[in-house]
């Protein structure tokens, strides 16, 4: 199937939905927040709703959808996409801009003794210090070093980089909601077979615990690709199509391989995925999208860093120690 990019030209958003259900049984454990617990809410008609996976959680999983943990690298078909790799001494990989929470703005990239990436960004951002940030110029710089960051957003908050104003919002987002939910209380006991009555504060003894799970009439995953934002980057047709195809691949990959959200929350797709806007856009299969990404990566090579993988070595800056004797003399 040829991707029908022309059907996306007249719309600002590409919206996708997929119906989910637990792989086994009916219960599932939703995302939880330390000061809130499960994120429950009620619709105006009284329907009980539940946030199963937040936008932040789904974003993390979409980011890693193009990564192969077995090789600690991009999927082979996505080789050539630019990203920044952080190595320890001896070329041992530590982390990278695709998996880091703040992507290019990771402290492991910008805060170590190796300032090579920081200096490259500072040099290329030199024209962005004054006046409104020219988003197209910033997008071109980010695309050069990590194309994924254009989909997932980045905030280069360091004051030395154009005053800490370099920000790109998330173009691809998603979340999972459950409709008409009911609580399913569960629990268990951590058993101490040696001393059941031991001091639990030190980790001994039997420790009972409870867990709140849920059942739902319907669970739906939602995805939103901001096409107007991608077009506004003015990267050219091939680069814009690459970001579009890569975003759709990430959605497909997440739905086929990434729905084990936590130990007690494992889903499968039972309806869709289907595009709800524009409703005449046929969603390509995962393998087709991967092939399209491969083709467009080759077409966009002149826009990427050379080599595509930029390496920075991680060695933390040593914190200055206070000279206690000097402090005393100054008192």
C-alpha positions in Angstrom: 0.0 0.0 0.0 1.2 3.5 -0.9 0.7 5.9 2.0 -2.0 8.4 0.9 -0.2 11.5 2.1 -2.4 13.6 -0.1 -5.5 12.8 2.1 -3.7 14.5 5.0 -3.0 17.8 3.4 -6.4 19.3 4.2 -6.5 18.4 7.9 -4.7 19.6 11.0 -4.9 16.4 13.0 -4.7 12.7 12.4 -6.8 10.9 15.0 -6.6 7.1 15.7 -8.5 4.9 18.1 -8.2 1.2 19.1 -10.4 -0.9 21.3 -8.6 -3.0 23.9 -9.3 -5.7 26.4 -7.2 -7.6 29.0 -5.2 -10.5 27.5 -6.6 -12.7 30.2 -9.6 -12.3 32.5 -11.3 -8.9 33.0 -9.3 -7.1 35.7 -6.5 -4.6 35.0 -4.4 -2.2 37.1 -4.4 1.4 35.9 -1.7 4.0 36.2 -1.5 5.5 39.6 -0.2 8.8 41.1 1.5 9.1 44.5 -0.8 11.8 45.8 -3.9 10.7 43.9 -4.0 7.0 43.3 -6.1 5.8 40.3 -7.2 8.8 38.1 -11.0 8.4 38.2 -13.5 10.9 36.8 -17.2 11.1 36.1 -18.8 12.2 32.8 -21.8 14.7 33.0 -24.2 11.8 32.5 -22.8 9.9 35.5 -20.6 7.4 33.6 -17.6 6.3 35.7 -14.4 6.7 33.8 -10.7 5.8 34.5 -7.4 6.9 33.0 -5.6 3.7 32.3 -2.4 5.2 30.8 -1.5 8.9 30.9 -0.2 10.9 28.0 3.2 10.9 29.6 3.2 7.1 30.0 2.1 6.5 26.4 4.7 9.0 25.1 7.5 7.0 26.8 6.3 3.8 25.2 5.9 5.5 21.7 9.4 6.8 22.0 10.9 3.4 22.7 8.8 1.7 19.9 11.6 2.1 17.4 14.3 0.7 19.8 15.5 -2.9 19.8 16.5 -3.9 23.4 18.2 -7.1 22.2 20.8 -5.1 20.2 20.6 -1.8 22.3 20.1 0.1 19.1 17.4 1.2 16.6 15.5 -1.4 14.8 17.7 -2.5 11.8 15.2 -1.0 9.3 15.5 2.4 11.0 19.2 2.5 10.8 20.4 5.9 9.7 17.9 7.9 11.8 20.0 10.4 13.8 20.2 10.3 17.6 22.7 11.0 20.3 24.4 8.1 22.2 26.0 8.5 25.6 29.0 6.2 26.2 31.0 5.5 29.3 34.8 5.0 29.0 35.7 2.2 26.7 32.7 2.9 24.4 30.3 1.1 26.7 26.8 2.5 26.0 25.0 4.2 28.9 21.9 5.8 27.5 20.7 7.8 24.4 18.5 10.6 23.4 15.7 8.3 22.2 15.2 6.6 25.6 16.1 9.6 27.9 13.1 11.3 29.5 14.2 14.8 28.3 15.7 13.6 25.0 18.4 16.0 23.8 18.1 18.0 27.0 19.2 15.0 29.1 21.8 15.9 31.7 23.8 12.9 30.6 24.2 14.6 27.2 24.6 18.2 28.3 25.9 18.2 31.9 29.0 16.0 31.8 32.7 16.9 31.2 32.3 16.2 27.5 30.8 19.4 26.1 31.0 18.5 22.4 27.2 18.1 21.9 26.5 21.2 24.0 28.9 23.2 21.9 27.4 22.0 18.6 23.9 23.0 19.8 25.2 26.3 21.1 26.8 27.0 17.7 23.8 26.1 15.7 21.4 28.0 17.9 23.6 31.1 17.7 21.0 32.9 15.5 18.1 32.3 17.8 19.1 34.4 20.8 17.2 37.6 19.9 13.6 38.1 19.0 11.0 35.3 18.8 12.4 31.8 18.3 12.2 30.8 14.7 10.6 27.4 15.1 11.5 26.2 11.6 15.2 26.9 12.3 15.0 25.1 15.7 13.1 22.2 14.1 15.9 21.8 11.5 18.5 21.7 14.2 16.7 19.1 16.3 15.9 17.0 13.2 19.6 16.9 12.4 20.6 15.3 15.7 17.4 13.4 16.7 14.4 13.3 14.4 12.4 11.4 17.1 12.5 14.5 19.3 10.4 16.4 16.8 7.6 13.9 17.4 7.9 13.8 21.2 8.9 17.4 22.0 12.0 18.9 23.6 12.8 21.8 25.8 16.5 22.9 25.8 16.2 24.8 29.1 19.8 25.8 29.5 20.2 29.6 29.6 23.4 29.3 27.4 21.2 28.0 24.5 19.3 31.1 23.3 18.3 32.0 26.8 16.7 28.7 27.6 13.8 29.4 25.2 14.2 26.6 22.8 11.1 24.5 23.0 9.2 22.2 20.7 5.8 20.8 21.7 4.8 17.2 21.4 3.5 16.4 17.9 2.4 12.8 18.7 0.5 12.0 21.8 -1.8 9.3 23.2 -3.7 8.0 26.2 -5.9 5.1 27.3 -9.2 5.5 29.0 -11.7 3.0 30.4 -15.5 3.5 30.3 -18.1 2.5 32.8 -15.6 1.1 35.4 -16.1 -0.8 38.6 -13.6 -1.4 41.4 -12.2 -4.9 41.9 -10.3 -4.9 45.2 -7.5 -7.5 45.5 -4.5 -8.1 47.7 -2.1 -10.6 49.1 0.6 -11.2 51.7 4.3 -11.1 51.6 5.1 -14.2 53.6 8.1 -14.6 55.9 8.5 -18.4 56.2 11.2 -18.0 58.9 9.7 -15.4 61.2 6.1 -14.4 60.4 6.0 -12.1 63.4 9.3 -10.3 62.6 9.9 -6.6 62.5 8.1 -5.5 59.3 9.9 -2.1 59.4 13.1 -3.9 58.7 11.6 -6.1 56.0 10.9 -9.2 58.2 7.5 -10.8 59.0 4.3 -11.3 57.1 3.1 -8.1 55.4 -0.4 -8.0 54.0 -1.1 -5.6 51.2 -4.1 -4.5 49.1 -4.4 -3.5 45.5 -7.2 -1.7 43.7 -7.9 -3.1 40.2 -10.7 -2.3 37.9 -13.1 -3.9 35.3 -14.6 -1.9 32.5 -17.3 -2.0 29.9 -14.8 -0.6 27.3 -11.2 0.4 27.1 -9.9 2.6 24.3 -6.5 3.8 23.2 -6.4 7.2 21.5 -3.7 8.8 19.4 -3.3 12.3 18.0 -0.7 13.4 15.4 -0.5 17.2 14.9 0.0 17.4 11.2 -0.3 21.2 11.2 2.7 21.4 13.6 4.8 19.1 11.4 4.0 21.1 8.3 4.9 24.3 10.2 8.5 23.0 10.6 9.0 23.6 6.9 11.5 20.7 6.6 10.4 19.7 3.1 8.1 17.0 1.8 10.4 14.0 2.4 11.2 15.0 6.0 7.6 15.7 6.8 6.5 12.4 5.3 9.2 10.7 7.3 7.9 12.1 10.5 4.4 11.2 9.6 5.3 7.6 8.6 7.5 7.2 11.7 4.6 8.4 14.0 2.2 6.0 12.4 4.7 3.2 12.8 5.2 4.0 16.4 1.4 3.7 17.0 1.2 0.4 15.1 4.2 -0.9 17.0 2.9 0.1 20.4 -0.4 -1.6 19.7 1.3 -4.8 18.5 4.1 -5.1 21.0 3.8 -2.6 23.8 0.5 -3.1 25.5 1.9 -4.8 28.6 1.7 -1.6 30.5 2.5 -3.2 33.9 2.4 -6.6 35.6 -1.3 -6.6 36.2 -2.2 -4.5 33.1 -1.7 -6.5 29.8 -4.0 -5.6 26.9 -4.7 -6.8 23.3 -6.4 -5.0 20.5 -9.9 -6.2 19.8 -11.2 -3.4 17.6 -9.1 -1.4 15.1 -6.9 0.5 15.0 -9.0 2.9 12.9 -8.5 6.5 11.8 -11.3 8.7 12.9 -10.0 11.9 11.2 -9.7 12.1 8.3 -12.1 9.2 8.0 -11.0 8.4 4.4 -7.3 7.8 5.3 -6.4 4.1 5.2 -4.0 3.2 8.0 -1.0 1.2 6.5 0.2 -2.0 8.2 3.2 -1.9 10.4 5.5 -3.6 7.9 4.5 -1.1 5.2 5.2 1.8 7.4 8.6 0.4 8.4 9.5 0.1 4.7 8.4 3.6 4.0 10.5 4.9 6.9 13.5 3.1 5.5 13.0 4.7 2.1 12.5 8.2 3.5 15.5 7.9 5.9 17.7 7.4 2.8 16.0 10.4 1.1 16.6 12.7 4.2 20.2 11.7 4.8 21.5 15.1 3.8 19.5 16.7 6.6 21.0 14.4 9.3 24.2 14.7 11.2 27.2 12.8 9.7 27.6 10.3 11.2 24.0 9.9 12.1 24.8 8.8 15.6 26.5 11.5 17.6 28.5 10.2 20.5 29.1 12.0 23.7 31.1 10.5 26.7 29.6 10.7 30.2 31.8 11.7 33.0 30.1 13.8 35.7 31.5 17.2 36.5 33.2 17.2 39.9 31.5 19.4 42.4 33.7 22.0 43.9 34.5 21.2 47.6 34.3 23.9 50.1 37.5 24.9 51.8 36.5 24.7 55.4 39.7 26.2 56.7 39.4 29.1 54.3 35.8 29.6 55.4 36.9 29.8 59.0 39.6 32.4 58.2 37.1 34.5 56.4 34.7 34.6 59.4 
